[in-house]
Amino acid sequence: MGYLSAMENYVVSARKYRPRGFDEVVGQEHITTTLRNAIKNNHLAQALLFCGPRGVGKTTCARILSRVVNGFESEDVENTGALNIYELDAASNNSVDDIRNLVDQVRYPPQQGKFKIYIIDEVHMLSNAAFNAFLKTLEEPPSYAIFILATTEKHKIIPTILSRCQIFDFNRIQVSDIAGQLSNIAAQESVETEEAALHLIAQKADGAMRDALSIFDLMVTFSNDNRVTYQNVIDNLHILDYDYYFRMVDHLVGEDISASLLTFDDILKKGFDGHNFIVGLSEHLRNLLVCQDQETVQLLEVADETRQRYLQQANSVPTGWLLSGLHLANQCDIQYKGSKNQRLHVELALMKIAHLNRAFNLTQSSLAEIKKKVK
């Protein structure tokens, strides 16, 4: 019974730490500033379209905006029914009848508060007939009605709808912003974390805060001592450790083909896919390349400790070698799926990269011979 009670009381972090005000929204300052100013100056449009990837705060901003315009800033996020906020999931309510019911509701003014807010999530799922039934109301809504449409696929919305809305494009959230938010939440939950672990979770989330919080919850559940460590994250998410790539580049630069092939074999034995490895190697070489210029180091989205390792290795590898190695790895990536012997395909790419220094030396010797003959 105690176990069931604990389960009933548990709330996932994505819901527990959903922002309740514009100040708490992470990585969308251009949106929150515009909405604040629009409310302050009474310039808020009656039809808004929130576009962007999943988990970046579209529905959250819609709910916050709905409460702020009705003067309920301190109300609980979940208590939306009493605030004249009506949410419709267009994925499951996408017919003409669903939209006609919504249009019928719009005719009646709010019983309390200033506005009736209609949040239509995944609006691109509406049928063309439903879109057409919605056009007139969207263009000339009553003074008390505000429509907030949210979508992950703006290109699927018909132009006549787009032209009637004020469009807000949400960004993917930066890795550093996600890692910072995870660190704040970990502190509130008394969870001990490693910076490298949070950066890895943020990278895996691919710009979505909701995904990052789901992975974070998984990592906390996985640990026995309420600690989120780098090792736990790579074990649980089955991610190839940075250390393999640092060692592989050292072997390749040192022209040690045997060690390169043995390291790749070790990676395969641990259950990692050869294609994932070559994609990761390309990313590693790219990171080394951006580390060779102080102005591009900021493009490296890793923890400080890992950044120092990148900077150290980048200083020992020539730029020409990196560019050629990156080209060979990229070619291997492109041709991987068409190869009959995929393991050999990757091994051949590694052997070619390991011979780059000899190729450069041979080219320089040939050029020197040609110059002598010319003289």
N, C-alpha and C positions, 0 to 999 in steps of 0.2 A: 504493500500500500504506500509506503514511504517513497519507493521508486516512482510509482505512478504519479504521486503528488508532486515530486520534483520535476517530472516531465511536463505536467500541466502548467507549472509556474515558469518553465523555461521559455524565453523569448529570443529568437535569433537576433544577432547584432544588427542585421540590416533593418529590422523593425525597431529594435530597442533604441538605436542611435540614429534613427531617421531625423534629419534636421527639422526643427520646429520654427525656425526663423531664417531670414535671408542671410544673417551673419554666419550661420552654421553650414551653409551650402559650400562644398569644397570644389574649387577649380572652375567655377562658372561666374566669376566676378563681372564679366561683361554683360551677362544676363541679369544678375541680381541688381546691379547698379542701374541699368535701364528701367527695370520694373519699378524699383523704388522711386526713381525720378518721375516716372509716368504717373504713379499714384500720388506723389507729392504735388505735382503740377496739374493734376486732373487731366492728363493726356492719355489715359489708358484706353487702348482700342477695345472694341466689344467682341472682336474675333481674333484670337491669337493661335498661332501654330508653333508648337515646340517640337523641333526636330533634333535628332542626334542618336548615337549608339545606345545600346541597352545599359541600364544601371548608372547613368550619369546625372540623374536628378530631374528629369522632365516632370514626372508625376508629382514628385516632392515639391518642386517650385510651383506647380499648378495649385496644389493644396495650400501652400503658404500664401500665395497671392490671393486665393479665394477667401482665406480667413482675414487677411490684412484689409482688403477692400470693404469687408463687412464689419471691421472694428473688433474682431475676435482674436487678436494676436496672442493672447495668453491661453486660449482654449487648447484642449488636447487634440492632437492631430487626428486621432481615430474618431473623434466625435464630430463627424461631418454632416450627419443628417439634419441636426438642429440648426446648422449654420447656412441653410439654403444652398448647400453644395450637393450636386447630383453627379455621380460618377457612372459612366456607361462604358462597358468593355465592348468595343466594336468587333473584336474577334469572335464573340459569341452572340452579339446583337447587331447583325449587319444587314438586316432586311429592310425593305421599304416600310413595313409596319412598325418596326422598332423606332425608326426616325420619325414617322408620323405621330407616334405616341409622345415622343420627346417634344415635337413641335406643338402638340396640343397642350402639354404642360407649360410651355413657355408663355402661353396667353395669359396665365394667371399671375398677378404680381405677388411678391414675397409677403408672407404674413409678418415676418420680423426681419430686421436688417435692411440694407439698401438694395442689395443685388441678389439675383438668383444666378448661381455659377454652374455651368454644365461642363464637366471634364469628360472628354471622349478619348479614351486610350486606344492605341493601335488603330487610329482612324483610317489608315490605308486599307484596312480589311473591309470597309464598307463596299457594298456593291455599287455599280454605276447608277442604278435606279435610286438607291438610297442617297447617294451623293446629290443627284438631281432634285430629290425631294427636299433636300436640306438647303439648297442654294438660296432661295428667296429669304428664308428666315435668317441665314447667315449674313446676307447682304444688308437687310434692314431689320435687325432685331429690336425688340422693345427696349426702352431706355434702361430698364432694370435688369436686363439679361446680358451675361458675358459668357462667351463660348471659348473654352481652352481645348484645343485639339493637340494630341500628342502622337508622334509616330517615329518609328525607326527607319522608315522607307519613304522619304519625301517624294521620290521619283514616281511612286505609284499613285500619288494623289492627283486628280485631274486639275488642269490649269485654272478652270473656273472657280474652284475652291481656293487654290493658292492665291489668286488675285483678290480674294475677299478677306484674306487674313494678314495680320502683321506677323512676319515670320521671325522666329528666334532659333538660331542654330547653336546647339550645345556642343561643346568640345569633348573629346576624350580627355579624361583627367590625367594629369602628369603623374609619372611614377613617384616623384618626390612628394607630391601632395597626398597621394594615397598612403604612402609610407608614413607620412607625418600624422595623418588621421588615425591610422592603425596604432601608432605609438600612443596617441592620446587615449584611445579606447582601451588599450592594454593597461595603461596607468589606472584608468577608472575601474577596470576589472581585476586589478592586482595581479596581472599576468606579467611574468618576467620575459623579456624578448631580446633577441639579438638584432642589431640594425640590418645585417646582411639578410636575415630571415625575412624581415618586413619588406625589404627591397625586392626580394625574390617573389614574395606573394604579390606585391604590386605589379611586377612585370608580368606574372602569370595572369593577372586579372585583365590585362589588355585594355586599360583605360576605363574600366567599369568598377565603381566603388562597391556596388552590390556584390559583384563576383569576388572582390577582394575580401569583403566581410564574411562571405560564405566560406572562403578558403581559410580565413583566420579562425573562424569557429571550428572548422574541421581540425586544424592544427592544435587548438587548445584541447579539444576532445581527445586527440591522439596522444597528447603528452600525459604522463602520469603525475608529474610534479608541477603542473601549471606553468610550464616554461615552453616558449616557442623558440626553438633553436634552428640554426641554418641546416644542420644535419637532419633534423626531423622533417624539415620542409622538403629537402631533396629526396629523402627516403619515401615520404608519404605521397608526394606528387610525381614521383618517378622522373626527376629532372637530373640531367647529366651535370655533375659538379664542374664548376669553373676550373678546378685543379687539373682535370683531364686535358682541357684545351691548352692551358699554360704548359703542361708537360709535352703535349703533342707538338706545339710550336717550337719548343726547345729542341726536340728531337729532329724536326724537319729542318730547322736552321742549321743544326749541327750535322746534317746529312746522314743521320743515323736511321737508315731505312728499317733495320731489324727492330729497333726499339719502337719505331712508329707503328709497324705492323702488329707488334705484340700488344701495344697500348690499345690499338683498335680492336684486337681480338678480345682483350679484357672487357672493353665496352660492350661488345656483342654478347659475351658470356653473362653479363649482368642484366641482359634482357632489353637493351636499348636498340632501337632501329638504326640501320646504317644511314637512312635518309635524314633522320633527325640529327645524327652526328654531323653529317656534312653541312647541313643548314646551320648548326651551331658553330661549326668551324668557320664558316663564312662570316657569321656574326662576330666571332672572336677576332678575326683578321680585320674586319671593318672597325671594331673598337680600338685595335692597336693603331690603325691608320689615323683615326681622329685624335688619338692621344699624342701624335707627333707634332701637333700645332696647338699652341696655347689657346687660340681663339675657338677651336672646335672641341676642346676637352669637355666643355659643358654639354655636348651631345651624348656623353657617356652616362647612362642612367643606372649606376650601380652604387653600392655602399662605399664609404670612404676607404675602408681597408682593401677592398677589391680594386678600387680606382688606383691605389698606390701600386698594386701588383701590375696593373695594365701599363701605368706610366713607366715602371721599371723595365718591363719587357719591351715596350715600344722603343726605348732608347737603344736597345741592343739589336734591333732588326732594321735593315735598310728599307726605305720607302719603296724602291723598285721591286724588291723581293715581295713585299706585302701586296703590291698591286698585281703582280704576276700570280702570286698564290691565291689571291682573291678571285682572279679571273678563272683559274683552273678549278677552284672549289665551286664557283658558280656554274661553270660548264658541267661539272659532275652532278650538281643539283638538278639542272635542267634535263639532263639525259638519263637520270637515275631510273625513272619508272619504265623507260623503254629498253633497259638493259636486261639481258637474259640471266647474266651472272652478276647480281648487284653487289655482292661482296667484293668480287674481283674489280668491279668498276670503281669502287671507292678506294681500294688498295692501289690501283693504277694511278689514280689522282694523287694519292699521298706520295707515291714514288716519284711522280713528275715534280711535285712541289719540293721534295727532298733534293732533287737534282738541279734546282734553279740556280744555285751558286755556281755550279760547274758550267751550266749553260751560259751564264753571264761572263765567266772567265774565258770560256771558249770564244764567245763573241768578241770580247776585248782583244784576245790574241789574234783573231782573224783580221780585225780592223787594223791592228798594229802591222801585220804582215802586208796588208794592202797599201798602207801608207809608205812602207819601206819600198815596195815595188814602184809606187808612183814617183817617189823621189829619185 
